[in-house]
Amino acid sequence: MTITPKEYRKDIDGLRAIAVFSVILFHMDFIKNGYLGVDVFFVISGYLITGIIFNESLNNKFSIAAFYLRRIRRILPLVLITTLITLLLGILFMLPNDLENLSHSLFATDLFANNILEKITAKNYWATSNNYDPLMHTWSLAVEEQFYLIYPLLFLFINTKKKNLIILILSIMTFFSLILFFNSNSETQKFYFLQFRFFELSIGGIVAIIFNNNSISGRHKPFLLLLLLLLIFTNGFITNDARLILITLSTAALLMPTSSNSIISKFILENKIAVGIGKISFSLYMWHQIILAFTRYHFLLKIDACFPYLILLIIFSLSIASYYFIEKPFRNKNLIKNKSLLIFVGFLFLISVLASYFVMSIGGIVREVPELNFTVADRKANDIFKNQVVEKHINYNKRIHKFDKPFEKNNKIKVLVIGNSFARDWCNVLLESKYDDSIQLSYIEEKDNKKPIFDTRLNEADVIFIVEARKLDAINLSTKYKFNSSKIWNIGPKNFGVQNGIFYSNRKKKDYFQQTTLLHSSILDKNNLLKNEWQNHYVDLISTVINSENQVPVFTPDNKFISQDCIHFTEAGAKYFANLVPLSQIFDSLKKESE
C-alpha cells in the first residue's frame, strides 16, 4: 500500500502561534496559564512525528538515520547558535554566580538534558528567579529531544503495517504515563520529566495514526478552539492537572483532519498572521526568554509602560531573521548537504561545550567583582567539580551546621537558633557581632525538631531565636516542650531586591554604591504583622535600614553587596547588620546574670 505525503495544514501553524504566543505572554508575566502552550507543542510534536514515521514505514521508506538527520537540521543549528550568543551576552553582563549557572544550562541544553538540570537546581518553574535564567525554557526542548531519541526505535520493532498493534502499544504506554502523572507526589518531576509527559506526545501520535489519510467533519473545531483559548488565557475553578489534560485532549481533537473547517477556526487558525507566527514559532520560542531574561537582568526592573511592545518587536525581529537565515537554509538539503551540516553542527557543539566548560573552570569570574569579593585568585583556585566559587557565599551560610551540637558547661550565654538558611543568616550576624565571645551558639535545623536533643537544648538555652514565626507557634512550642516562652525572640524578614544583576548593570555610574531597592508591600505587611504580635521580643531587621520611601540599601558602607541572592547575607552583609541590630537589649542583662 502506498501512502501519499500529507498536505501542509495551515491550522497547525495557527495552533503553534497560539502555543508560542501564550508562552511568551506567560514569561512576560501577563497571563497566568500561558506555560500550557508548551503542552500544545508536545501534542503537535507527537502528532507530526508519528505521522511522518508511520507514513514512511508504510511506504518502506523509514530510515532512523534519515529521521535523526531531519531532527538535527530542524533543531540543532538554531539551538547551538542562540545558546552561544546567550553565553556571550552572559559574559558581557552577568555576575560570576549567574554566569556559572548559565554555563551549566548551556552545557545541559546542548546535551538534551536541561529538564534534568532544572529539576535539580531551579525545582520550581514558577519561581521569580527563573525570570533571570536565559535558558530555563529549553527544558521543554530537552523533553522533546529525549522523545525523538527513543520514540523512533519503537517502529523498528513493531510491524507498522499492523496499525491496530501500534495503537494498542501506544495506548498502553499512554496509560502508564497517565498513571505515573496522577500518582506522583512530586510536582517538579511531573513537570520536567519525559515519562510524566509522554502521554501528551503519544496522544498526538495516536490521533495521527487513527486519522491517517482520513478526515472528519470540522463542526467540533469552534467549540474546541474556544475551550483551548479559555484554558490558556483565563483562570477558573479547575485544578492544574485537569486543565493540562483538557489542553492535551482539545489540542489532539483540533489536530484531527477535517473535510472542511468552520469560518471561526479559519479566521483564528488560518489567517496570514497566525500562520506566519506559527512558521517562526521555534525561533520565537528560542529567542523570547533570552531577550526577556537579559532585559530584566540588565535594563528593566519591571517590564511595563511601552517596553513590552519594544521587547516584542525585538523578539519578532530576531525570530524572523533566524528563521530565514538559520532555520530555512539548514532545512534545505539541496543548499546544505548532510556532510556540511554535520561538520557545522559538530564544530558549534565543540565550541559550545568547550566555552561553557571554560566558564565553569574559572567559576564565572571573567572580571573581578570586589562587591562580592570575587578575585583573580578565586578564579585560579576554582575547583569545577566542587563549585568552589559559586558556593563561596553559600558556604558562609552552611558553615553554621557545625554548631549543631549540645551546649557545654561554661559561663557563656547559651544561644539556641532554630530554623533554616535564614536562621543561619542570623547565626552569622551573632558571630560577627561584639557578643561573639560572650555566647555559646547551638543551631538546630527546623526539620530536626525531635526529642530528646531538641527538648534538652530548649530547656538549657538562655535565649532562643526563631525566624519569621507567628507568636502562637512559639507558645505552642513552649507548651509542648515545657520551657519558659519568654526566652524566645523572633527574627523578622529581610529582602534586598529580586536580582543583583540590575544593580550591577549600573556599575559605571557615580552613585552606584548608593543604590536602593523598593521593598515589596507583602514583605512590609509581614514584618508589621509579626512586629505587632511579638512586641519587644521581635528583632526588626528591616527598620534598621529602610528609608521614608520604603527603600532599603543594596550595598554596605564599605561597598559590598549585602546579599548575593537578595535574600541571604554575604559575610559583609552579616557584619553590617551585626553593627545595626540593637543586640544589647537581648544580651546585656543575660551577660550580667551569667557573670
N, C-alpha and C positions, 0 to 999 in steps of 0.2 A: 504494500500500500504506500503510495506517495502522498506526502502532505505538502501542500504549498505554503510558502512563508507567510507569516501573519502580516496583515496590513498595519501600517502605522496608525495609531489611535491618538487623536488629539486630546481626548478626555483624560488619558493617563498623565499627559503633561500638565493638564489642568489640576489633577489631583496632586501632582508633585508641587505645583505652585502653592496650593493651599497648605501642604505639609511644610514646605520650606519657609513660607511667609509666617506661619504660626510659630515656628521655632525661633525665627528672628525676633518677632514681637515679644516672645517669652524672654529671650535673653536681653531684650531692651527693657524688661520689667513692665510691659504694657498689658499683657494678658497672663492669667494665672496658669491656664492649662495648655499653653502653646507647645510645651515639650512633647505633647502627644502627637505632634506632627511627625516625630521620629517613628512612632508606631505605624503611621500611614506609610512611611517609606519602607518599613520592614515588610508589610503586606505586599506592596507593589514589587519589591525586590523578589520576594518568594514567587509571586505570580509570573514575572517576566523571566526569571532564571529557569524556573521549572518548564515554562512554555518553550523556551529555546532548547533546553536539553531534551525534553520529551519529543519534540518535533524532529530534531536532528537524529535522535535514536531510532525513531520510526522509519526514517529515511536512510538508516545505516550510515549516517554521516557524523555521528557524535565522536569527537576526539577530546579526551580530557586535557591533552596538551594544548589544543586549539582553544578550549574553554578558558584555561588559565591565561593564555596569551591575551585573549579578549579582555579578561578582568585586569590584567596588567596595563593594557592600553587604556582602559576606561578609568582606572583608579590611580595608579602609582605616579605617573608624571605630575599630575596636579598636586597630589598629596606631598610628594617629595619637594617640589618647588615651593609650595606655600609654607611647609614646615621649616625649610631652610631660611626663607625670608623672615619667618617668625623668630628664629634663633638670632638672626642679625639684628632685628628690632629689639630683642631682649638684651643683646649685648650693648646696644646704644642706650637703652632706657632703664633697665631693671637693676634692682638691688641684688647683691650676691645670693641670698637665700632664694629669691624668686627666680633668678636666672638658673640657679642649680636645679630647682624644681622643674623649670621649663625644659631643661636639657633631658631630664628623666622622662618627661612627657613626650618629647620628640623621639627619643630612643624607643619608647613603648609604642608610639604611633607607627613608626617605621616597621616594627616587628608585629603589627596587628594585635597589640596587647594592651592598649591604653584603657580598656574597660577594666582589666585586672588591676592596673596601677591605680586607677581612680577609686576602685573599691577598697584598696589597701590604704590609700592616702586620704583622698577627699571624703570618701564614705557617703556623705550627704550631698547629693547632686544639687539640692536647693540651697546649700549654704551660700551666704553672701560672698565668701572668699572666692568662690568659683567664678564670680563675675570678672575676676582679675587673672584668670587662667586662660591664656590664648588658645590652648589645645584641649581644653576639657571636653569639647564637643566630639572629639574623634573617638570617644568610647563607642559610639554607635557604629562608626566605620569599622572598628575592630570586631564588633559583633557580626556585622555583615561579612567581613573578610574571613572570619572563622567559619561562618556558614558556607561561604564559597569554597573553602578548603576541604570541607567534609562532605557536603551535600552531593557533589557530582559522583563521588565514589559509590553512592547507592545505586546509580544507574549502570555501574559496571557489573554489579552482581544480581541485578533484577532484570528479568526479561521484559523489556519495555513494551513489547507487543501485547503483553498481558496487562492491559490498562487497569483492570479491577484489582490485580495483585498490588500494583504500585499504590493505588488509592488506599487499599487496606493497610499497607505498611506505613504510609504517611499518616493515616488516621490513628494508628496505634501509637506512633511517635508523638503525634499531636496530643493524644490523650495523656500520655505520660508527662509531657511537658506541662500540660494544664494541671495535672496532679501536683507536680513539683511547685508550680506557681502558686496554687491556692493553699498548699500545705507548708510553705516556707514561712518561717518567723523572721527572716532577715529581709527587710525592705531593700537593702543595698544589693544583696545577691539577686533578688528578683529583678532589680533594675538593670544591673550591669552584665549579668552572665547569660550566655547563649542558651543553655539548657532551659532557662526560665522564659526565654524569648522565642524559642524555636517554634512554638505553636503559631505565632503571628506570621512567620515566614512560610510555614508549612500549610497553613490555611489558604494563603495566597496560591501556593503550589497546587493544592487540591482543586481549587477553582479553575486553575489553568488547564489541568488535565481533564476534568469533567466537561468543561465547556470548550475543549479544543475543537476549533472549526465548527462550533455550534453557536447559536445565538438565541436570546430570549427577548421577550417584549421589554421595552425600556420604560414601562409605566411606573416602575418602582423607584426610578432614579431621583425624581424631585424630592420624595419623602426621605430617602436615604441621604441625599446630599444635604438636606436641611438638618437632619439628625446629626450628621458628621460635623457640620458647622456649629451647631448648638453645643455639642460635646466639647469642641475645641475652644470656642470663643466665649462661652458663658459658664457660670458656676451654678450648680444645682444641688439638690438633696440626693446625691448619689455617691457611692464610695469610689475611691480611686481605681480599685480593681474592676468594679463593674463598668466604669467609664472606659477603661482600657479595652475590656472585652467587647463592648459595644462599638468602639472605634475600629477594632480589628474586623468585626463581622460586617459593619456597614461599609468599610473600605473594600473588603472582599466582594461584597454584593455589588458595589459600584464598578468593580473590575469585570464583572460578568459581561461578555459581549452581547450587545443588543442589536436587534434588526433596525431599530430607529430610536433616536434619543429625543427626549422632550425638549421643548423650546427653552425651558428653565435650565436644564443641565447643559444644553448647548451654549446658552448665554453665559453661564458661570464657568464651565469647564473648557469650552472650546473657542472662547473668544481669543483674539490675537495676543492680548496682553498676558492672559493666563498661560497660554501655550508657550509664549516667549519666555516667561518666568520659569515654566517647567523645564524648558530646554537648558537653561543655565542654572538649574536648581543645585547641581553638585558644586559648581563654583560658588554659588551663593552660600551654600552650607559651609564650605571650607573657609571662605573669607570672613563671614559675618562676625563670628566670635573673636577672630584675630583682631579685627578692627575695633570691635566693642571693648575688648579687654585692654588694648593699648590706649584707647581713648580714655577709659576710666582710670587707667594706671598713670597716665602722663598728663592728660589735658583737662578732663572734666570730673569733678567730684560727683556731679549728678547730671544725667542726660535729660535735659528739659528745654523749654523755650523752643527755639528754632533748630537746635542741634540735632534732634532726631532726623529731620529732613536732610540735613547736610551729611550725616552719617550714612543714611540710606543711599544717598547719591554716590558716596564714595564706595560703599559696598557693591552697589549695582554696576558702577563703572569698572571696578576691578574685576567683577564677575564676568561681565560682557567681554572684557579684554582677555581674561584667562580662558573663556570658552572658545573664542575664535583663534587665539594664538597658542593655546596649550591643549585643550580638550580635543577640538576638531582635528588638528593636524596629527596628533598621536593616535587617533582612532582610524585614521586613513592608512590602510595597509599599502596602498599604492604610493603614498607620499613618504611614509617612514616604514621601511622594511623591518621584519622581525629582528634581524641581527642588529640593526641600528637602534631599534627600540631597547633591546636587552642591554646593549653596551651603555646607552644613555642612562637607563634606569639603574643599572649596576653601578655606574660612576656616581650618580647622585646619591644612591643609597650609601655607598662607601664614604663619600664626603660628609653626608648627614650623620652617620654613625661615629665617624672619627671626630667631627666637630662637637657633637654632644658629649662624647667621652672626654675630650679635652676640657670642655667647660666643667664637667663633673670633677675632673682631676685637679682643677685649681679652685674647686669649691665655689665657682661662680664669681670669683674675685677678678674681674677684668680690669678693675681700677680699685684703688684703696678707698675705703669708706670709713673715715675716722669717726663718723657719727654712730657707727655700730661696732667700732673697734676692729674692723677688718683691715688687715695689713698685708703687705707682700710676704711677710714671714708666715702668716696663716696660709697663704697660697702654697708656699713651698713645703709647708709641713702637713698639708692636707692628705688625708687617707680616704680615697674614694670609697672603700668598702666599709668604712665606719662613719661616713657622713660627718667627718670631723668638724668641718667649717659650718655646715648647715646647722648642726646641733650645738654650736658654741653657746648660744643663749638658752637653748632648751636644756642643756646640761647644767646650766647655772640653776635652773628651776628644779631639775631632777635630783640635784645633789642633796636636797632636803630628805630624800628617802633614807639616807644613812642615819637620820635622827629618829627613825622608827625603832625605839629601844626604851626599856624601862627607865624610870628615874633612879639616880644614885643617891645615896645618903650624903648630903652636904648642906651647907648653909645658903646655897643659891636658891633663887626664886624658881619654883618648878612651874614651867610653862608648857601646857598641852595645847597643840594646834590640831584640829580635826578638819579634814576636807579633801580637796582635790588640788589641781595645779594652782588655783587662786589662793588656796590656803598656803601652799608652798611659797607663793609670792610674798605672803605676809611673814612667813618664817624668815625669808631673806631680808625683809625690812627690819625685823627684830635683830637679826645677826649683824646687820650693817649699822645698827644704832649704838649709842653710847652705853646701852644696857647689856650689850653682848656678854661682858664678863660677869654680869650680875645674875644672869638667868641660866637655867638648865632647860634646854629645849627637848621636847618629845613630840614627835609627829605621828599621827595615825591617819592612814588613807580612809576616806569616808566609807568605802565599801567594806572595810575591815573592822567595823564596829561590833565586834563579838566578844563575849566573855571567854576566858577570865581576864585577859590582858587589858581590854577596854575598861572593864569595871575597875580594876586596880589603879590604872593611871588616872581615871576620872576622880577618884577619891583622894589620891595622893597629890594631885595638882593644886597649886596655889591660885592659878588663873587659867581659864580655858578659853580659847579662841575658836569660834566657828565663823563661817563665811557666808554672807548673803542669806541668812536663815531667818525664818519667821520666829517671833517670840514664843509662840505656842509650841513649836518644835523643841525649843530649848527647855521649856517647862516639862514637856513630856519626857525628854531625855533625863533630866534631873530626877524626876519621879521614878522612872524605870530603874535607874542605877543608884538611887538613894544618895545623892550628894547635894550640896547647897547650890542652888541655881544662881546665887549672887556672884559666884565665881566666873560666870560666863559673860564674855564680851563678843559682840558680833561685828565683823568687818564688812563694811559696805562695798558696793560695786565700784568699778573703775572702767574707763574707756578713753582711748586717745585716737579716735577716728576709725576708719574702716581698713585702710591700706596705706602703708608708708610711702608707696611709690609716688602718689600725688604730691606729697610734701617734698620728696627727694627731687622731683622734677623742677623745683624752684631753687635748686642749689646755687645758681649763679646770681640770684637776687640778693640785694643788700640786707633785707630783713628776713633772710632765710631762717635763722635760728629763733626768730620771734613769732613764727607761725603758730596759730592756734586752730582748733577744730571745734565745731559746734557739737555739743553733747546732745545725743538723741533724747527726745522727750520721754521715751519709755524708760531710759536709764535714770533720768531725773525723778520720774514718778516712783520708780522702785526705791531709789535712795530716800526719798521723802517718806515713803510708807514705812520702811524699816527704821528710819530715824525716829519717827513718831512712836513706834512700838517699843523701841529699846531705850529711848531717852538717854540717860547719862552712861549707859553701858554699850554705846554704839560708837564705833570708830568710823567717822565720816571722811573717807579719803577724798571725795570729790570737793568738799567745801574748802580743802586746803589749797586748791589750785584754780577753781572756777572763777571767772570774772562776771561782771554785771550783765554781760551779753550771753551768758550760759556757754562760754567757750573755755576750753582747757588747753594748756600748752602741749606741744609735741616734743619739745627738746628741754633738757635740763639746763641750768645756768652755765654749765661747762660744755654746752653744745653737743650733747649726746642724745640720741633717741631715748625717750622714757620707756618705750616699749618697742620690741622688734616686730610684733604682730598686732599691735594696737590694743591688746587686752592683757598681756603678761609683762612683768617688769624685766628690763635689762638690768645688769648689775648697776649701771649708772642710775637707772630709774629707782631701784630699791634704795640706793644711798640717798637719792634726792628726797624720797618720801620719808626716810628714816629721820631726816632733819626737819621735816614739816609736821609730821603727826605728833600731837601732844601726848607722848608716851608717859610723861611724868605723872599724869593723873591716874595712870594704871599702876605703875611700878614703884613710885616713891614710897607710898605707905607700906607696900609689901616688902620693900627693901629694908625699911626700918624694923618691921616685925621679924624678918629673918635674921637681922643682926642682933 
